[in-house]
Amino acid sequence: MLTSCTHQKRLIHEHALFLVRFGAIHHLENSDTWLDVFLIDSETKLKLYEKSAAPFINGHHFLMIDYAFDTPKIKPKESVTRDFRRFSSE
């Protein structure tokens, strides 16, 4: 039987993902957990990440990431037109 941690690590590895490491972000009276996780497709797209200094609601920290999205390069549309100024209808 796989532990949830082992299962999570294998899932991340099999899908070539990157885990943003915030550390423990959910706190209970007797334990701290990684309840919320951010998985991204490439570490190079992660520009910045932050965790609040202290939990702010129900034992959860506020998490924030600055992520660089891929933006496709737009190719200029080419069009060909005819010059009808010298066109004769006869």
ABEGO torsion letter per residue (X at the ends): XBBAAAAAAAAAAAAGBBBBBAEBABBBAABBBBABBBBBABAAABABBBBBABBABGGBBBBBBBBBBBBBBBBBBBBBBBBAAABBAX
